[in-house]
Amino acid sequence: MMAKTIDIKLVKSLNGRKDSHIATAISLGLKRPGDTTVQPDNAATRGKINEISYLVEVSEAK
């Protein structure tokens, strides 16, 4: 059985955001609006998403 994964898409620019929020986005592999990444659905990833929830869209990976 495969581990659950989630798709994360950066929908807003990182310009002018807090340094910690920029670092969180980069740690998820998101650098510019429109970037999408697939990450494991675990507590660490959910915590990062929670910190920058206003910048990203999250959906179940297919």
N, CA, C and O atoms as CSV, one atom per row, in Angstrom:
chain,resi,resn,atom,element,x,y,z
A,1,MET,N,N,0.839,-1.185,0.000
A,1,MET,CA,C,0.000,0.000,0.000
A,1,MET,C,C,0.882,1.246,0.000
A,1,MET,O,O,1.844,1.344,0.762
A,2,MET,N,N,0.534,2.192,-0.868
A,2,MET,CA,C,1.309,3.425,-0.960
A,2,MET,C,C,0.896,4.389,0.153
A,2,MET,O,O,-0.255,4.413,0.588
A,3,ALA,N,N,1.864,5.176,0.593
A,3,ALA,CA,C,1.569,6.209,1.594
A,3,ALA,C,C,0.714,7.291,0.941
A,3,ALA,O,O,0.848,7.552,-0.254
A,4,LYS,N,N,-0.154,7.913,1.714
A,4,LYS,CA,C,-0.996,8.980,1.178
A,4,LYS,C,C,-0.133,10.194,0.845
A,4,LYS,O,O,0.821,10.518,1.552
A,5,THR,N,N,-0.490,10.843,-0.233
A,5,THR,CA,C,0.220,12.055,-0.637
A,5,THR,C,C,-0.787,13.157,-0.937
A,5,THR,O,O,-1.966,12.894,-1.173
A,6,ILE,N,N,-0.304,14.390,-0.925
A,6,ILE,CA,C,-1.141,15.545,-1.231
A,6,ILE,C,C,-0.424,16.437,-2.238
A,6,ILE,O,O,0.802,16.544,-2.241
A,7,ASP,N,N,-1.227,17.077,-3.096
A,7,ASP,CA,C,-0.723,18.062,-4.052
A,7,ASP,C,C,-0.806,19.435,-3.399
A,7,ASP,O,O,-1.826,19.795,-2.812
A,8,ILE,N,N,0.275,20.193,-3.509
A,8,ILE,CA,C,0.308,21.545,-2.958
A,8,ILE,C,C,0.682,22.491,-4.086
A,8,ILE,O,O,1.694,22.292,-4.760
A,9,LYS,N,N,-0.138,23.529,-4.296
A,9,LYS,CA,C,0.118,24.500,-5.358
A,9,LYS,C,C,0.239,25.894,-4.755
A,9,LYS,O,O,-0.623,26.325,-3.989
A,10,LEU,N,N,1.314,26.596,-5.106
A,10,LEU,CA,C,1.506,27.977,-4.663
A,10,LEU,C,C,0.651,28.876,-5.545
A,10,LEU,O,O,0.856,28.925,-6.758
A,11,VAL,N,N,-0.311,29.593,-4.950
A,11,VAL,CA,C,-1.233,30.409,-5.734
A,11,VAL,C,C,-0.994,31.909,-5.579
A,11,VAL,O,O,-1.538,32.703,-6.347
A,12,LYS,N,N,-0.181,32.305,-4.588
A,12,LYS,CA,C,0.143,33.720,-4.407
A,12,LYS,C,C,1.655,33.894,-4.374
A,12,LYS,O,O,2.385,32.972,-4.011
A,13,SER,N,N,2.115,35.066,-4.751
A,13,SER,CA,C,3.535,35.380,-4.790
A,13,SER,C,C,4.149,35.395,-3.396
A,13,SER,O,O,3.467,35.669,-2.408
A,14,LEU,N,N,5.440,35.099,-3.329
A,14,LEU,CA,C,6.180,35.164,-2.071
A,14,LEU,C,C,6.744,36.558,-1.801
A,14,LEU,O,O,7.294,36.805,-0.727
A,15,ASN,N,N,6.612,37.473,-2.769
A,15,ASN,CA,C,7.140,38.833,-2.595
A,15,ASN,C,C,6.511,39.518,-1.390
A,15,ASN,O,O,5.289,39.541,-1.247
A,16,GLY,N,N,7.349,40.073,-0.528
A,16,GLY,CA,C,6.881,40.829,0.615
A,16,GLY,C,C,6.388,39.994,1.780
A,16,GLY,O,O,5.870,40.545,2.751
A,17,ARG,N,N,6.532,38.683,1.709
A,17,ARG,CA,C,6.075,37.810,2.804
A,17,ARG,C,C,7.148,37.705,3.878
A,17,ARG,O,O,8.304,38.062,3.651
A,18,LYS,N,N,6.754,37.212,5.051
A,18,LYS,CA,C,7.714,37.014,6.140
A,18,LYS,C,C,8.781,36.015,5.710
A,18,LYS,O,O,8.492,35.064,4.984
A,19,ASP,N,N,10.000,36.230,6.155
A,19,ASP,CA,C,11.110,35.343,5.804
A,19,ASP,C,C,10.807,33.889,6.168
A,19,ASP,O,O,11.147,32.976,5.416
A,20,SER,N,N,10.170,33.676,7.319
A,20,SER,CA,C,9.871,32.304,7.736
A,20,SER,C,C,8.850,31.651,6.807
A,20,SER,O,O,8.911,30.443,6.581
A,21,HIS,N,N,7.911,32.435,6.264
A,21,HIS,CA,C,6.916,31.878,5.347
A,21,HIS,C,C,7.555,31.550,3.997
A,21,HIS,O,O,7.212,30.545,3.375
A,22,ILE,N,N,8.475,32.389,3.549
A,22,ILE,CA,C,9.212,32.115,2.305
A,22,ILE,C,C,10.022,30.836,2.472
A,22,ILE,O,O,10.030,29.985,1.582
A,23,ALA,N,N,10.706,30.695,3.611
A,23,ALA,CA,C,11.515,29.503,3.874
A,23,ALA,C,C,10.640,28.250,3.910
A,23,ALA,O,O,11.044,27.195,3.420
A,24,THR,N,N,9.455,28.362,4.482
A,24,THR,CA,C,8.536,27.221,4.537
A,24,THR,C,C,8.096,26.815,3.140
A,24,THR,O,O,8.065,25.626,2.823
A,25,ALA,N,N,7.755,27.786,2.302
A,25,ALA,CA,C,7.343,27.488,0.930
A,25,ALA,C,C,8.476,26.809,0.162
A,25,ALA,O,O,8.248,25.834,-0.555
A,26,ILE,N,N,9.689,27.321,0.313
A,26,ILE,CA,C,10.837,26.742,-0.385
A,26,ILE,C,C,11.108,25.325,0.114
A,26,ILE,O,O,11.483,24.451,-0.667
A,27,SER,N,N,10.917,25.096,1.419
A,27,SER,CA,C,11.138,23.749,1.959
A,27,SER,C,C,10.135,22.747,1.386
A,27,SER,O,O,10.401,21.546,1.352
A,28,LEU,N,N,8.988,23.245,0.937
A,28,LEU,CA,C,7.995,22.380,0.286
A,28,LEU,C,C,8.259,22.258,-1.222
A,28,LEU,O,O,7.569,21.513,-1.917
A,29,GLY,N,N,9.250,22.987,-1.715
A,29,GLY,CA,C,9.585,22.929,-3.139
A,29,GLY,C,C,8.821,23.929,-3.985
A,29,GLY,O,O,8.692,23.746,-5.195
A,30,LEU,N,N,8.313,24.982,-3.366
A,30,LEU,CA,C,7.526,26.001,-4.072
A,30,LEU,C,C,8.314,27.301,-4.128
A,30,LEU,O,O,8.678,27.860,-3.093
A,31,LYS,N,N,8.579,27.782,-5.349
A,31,LYS,CA,C,9.379,28.997,-5.508
A,31,LYS,C,C,8.615,30.135,-6.163
A,31,LYS,O,O,8.829,31.299,-5.824
A,32,ARG,N,N,7.722,29.812,-7.101
A,32,ARG,CA,C,6.996,30.871,-7.791
A,32,ARG,C,C,5.534,30.454,-7.966
A,32,ARG,O,O,5.225,29.262,-7.976
A,33,PRO,N,N,4.641,31.426,-8.103
A,33,PRO,CA,C,3.220,31.095,-8.259
A,33,PRO,C,C,3.007,30.120,-9.416
A,33,PRO,O,O,3.596,30.268,-10.487
A,34,GLY,N,N,2.165,29.132,-9.183
A,34,GLY,CA,C,1.905,28.100,-10.183
A,34,GLY,C,C,2.698,26.830,-9.946
A,34,GLY,O,O,2.359,25.780,-10.491
A,35,ASP,N,N,3.760,26.907,-9.134
A,35,ASP,CA,C,4.538,25.703,-8.810
A,35,ASP,C,C,3.667,24.723,-8.035
A,35,ASP,O,O,2.904,25.111,-7.150
A,36,THR,N,N,3.797,23.440,-8.386
A,36,THR,CA,C,3.054,22.381,-7.720
A,36,THR,C,C,4.024,21.316,-7.261
A,36,THR,O,O,5.001,21.021,-7.950
A,37,THR,N,N,3.762,20.734,-6.098
A,37,THR,CA,C,4.593,19.664,-5.572
A,37,THR,C,C,3.711,18.599,-4.954
A,37,THR,O,O,2.588,18.880,-4.534
A,38,VAL,N,N,4.217,17.379,-4.898
A,38,VAL,CA,C,3.524,16.278,-4.233
A,38,VAL,C,C,4.330,15.920,-2.996
A,38,VAL,O,O,5.520,15.621,-3.089
A,39,GLN,N,N,3.680,15.952,-1.835
A,39,GLN,CA,C,4.338,15.702,-0.555
A,39,GLN,C,C,3.595,14.610,0.199
A,39,GLN,O,O,2.404,14.398,-0.031
A,40,PRO,N,N,4.292,13.912,1.103
A,40,PRO,CA,C,3.602,12.921,1.930
A,40,PRO,C,C,2.619,13.614,2.876
A,40,PRO,O,O,2.873,14.715,3.363
A,41,ASP,N,N,1.498,12.947,3.122
A,41,ASP,CA,C,0.483,13.504,4.015
A,41,ASP,C,C,0.813,13.077,5.444
A,41,ASP,O,O,0.353,12.038,5.918
A,42,ASN,N,N,1.618,13.897,6.119
A,42,ASN,CA,C,1.991,13.603,7.502
A,42,ASN,C,C,1.919,14.889,8.333
A,42,ASN,O,O,1.621,15.963,7.810
A,43,ALA,N,N,2.193,14.763,9.618
A,43,ALA,CA,C,2.060,15.904,10.527
A,43,ALA,C,C,3.016,17.044,10.171
A,43,ALA,O,O,2.640,18.213,10.265
A,44,ALA,N,N,4.238,16.722,9.766
A,44,ALA,CA,C,5.216,17.756,9.435
A,44,ALA,C,C,4.749,18.573,8.226
A,44,ALA,O,O,4.815,19.803,8.236
A,45,THR,N,N,4.282,17.883,7.193
A,45,THR,CA,C,3.804,18.576,5.995
A,45,THR,C,C,2.567,19.400,6.312
A,45,THR,O,O,2.442,20.536,5.854
A,46,ARG,N,N,1.653,18.837,7.095
A,46,ARG,CA,C,0.431,19.566,7.465
A,46,ARG,C,C,0.763,20.825,8.275
A,46,ARG,O,O,0.089,21.845,8.130
A,47,GLY,N,N,1.781,20.763,9.112
A,47,GLY,CA,C,2.198,21.932,9.880
A,47,GLY,C,C,2.729,23.034,8.990
A,47,GLY,O,O,2.435,24.210,9.204
A,48,LYS,N,N,3.516,22.654,7.984
A,48,LYS,CA,C,4.038,23.644,7.035
A,48,LYS,C,C,2.899,24.285,6.252
A,48,LYS,O,O,2.876,25.499,6.054
A,49,ILE,N,N,1.950,23.454,5.807
A,49,ILE,CA,C,0.801,23.965,5.055
A,49,ILE,C,C,-0.004,24.926,5.926
A,49,ILE,O,O,-0.455,25.969,5.452
A,50,ASN,N,N,-0.181,24.579,7.185
A,50,ASN,CA,C,-0.951,25.422,8.103
A,50,ASN,C,C,-0.317,26.802,8.254
A,50,ASN,O,O,-1.027,27.801,8.365
A,51,GLU,N,N,1.014,26.864,8.258
A,51,GLU,CA,C,1.718,28.140,8.420
A,51,GLU,C,C,1.517,29.052,7.213
A,51,GLU,O,O,1.422,30.270,7.368
A,52,ILE,N,N,1.452,28.475,6.011
A,52,ILE,CA,C,1.330,29.292,4.795
A,52,ILE,C,C,0.027,28.992,4.053
A,52,ILE,O,O,-0.015,29.053,2.824
A,53,SER,N,N,-1.022,28.674,4.786
A,53,SER,CA,C,-2.295,28.277,4.175
A,53,SER,C,C,-2.874,29.365,3.268
A,53,SER,O,O,-3.585,29.050,2.314
A,54,TYR,N,N,-2.586,30.633,3.548
A,54,TYR,CA,C,-3.102,31.733,2.742
A,54,TYR,C,C,-2.379,31.871,1.396
A,54,TYR,O,O,-2.792,32.666,0.552
A,55,LEU,N,N,-1.300,31.099,1.193
A,55,LEU,CA,C,-0.533,31.173,-0.053
A,55,LEU,C,C,-0.744,29.964,-0.966
A,55,LEU,O,O,-0.378,30.008,-2.141
A,56,VAL,N,N,-1.326,28.892,-0.441
A,56,VAL,CA,C,-1.367,27.630,-1.180
A,56,VAL,C,C,-2.767,27.058,-1.305
A,56,VAL,O,O,-3.672,27.413,-0.549
A,57,GLU,N,N,-2.932,26.146,-2.294
A,57,GLU,CA,C,-4.114,25.313,-2.430
A,57,GLU,C,C,-3.663,23.879,-2.242
A,57,GLU,O,O,-2.614,23.490,-2.756
A,58,VAL,N,N,-4.432,23.090,-1.519
A,58,VAL,CA,C,-4.079,21.704,-1.233
A,58,VAL,C,C,-5.172,20.786,-1.757
A,58,VAL,O,O,-6.359,21.066,-1.589
A,59,SER,N,N,-4.769,19.686,-2.395
A,59,SER,CA,C,-5.730,18.683,-2.860
A,59,SER,C,C,-5.128,17.302,-2.728
A,59,SER,O,O,-3.912,17.156,-2.602
A,60,GLU,N,N,-5.982,16.283,-2.758
A,60,GLU,CA,C,-5.521,14.902,-2.701
A,60,GLU,C,C,-4.752,14.579,-3.972
A,60,GLU,O,O,-5.188,14.923,-5.071
A,61,ALA,N,N,-3.611,13.921,-3.824
A,61,ALA,CA,C,-2.845,13.504,-5.010
A,61,ALA,C,C,-3.587,12.359,-5.678
A,61,ALA,O,O,-4.233,11.549,-5.013
A,62,LYS,N,N,-3.488,12.302,-6.996
A,62,LYS,CA,C,-4.183,11.268,-7.752
A,62,LYS,C,C,-3.272,10.114,-8.046
A,62,LYS,O,O,-3.689,9.144,-8.679
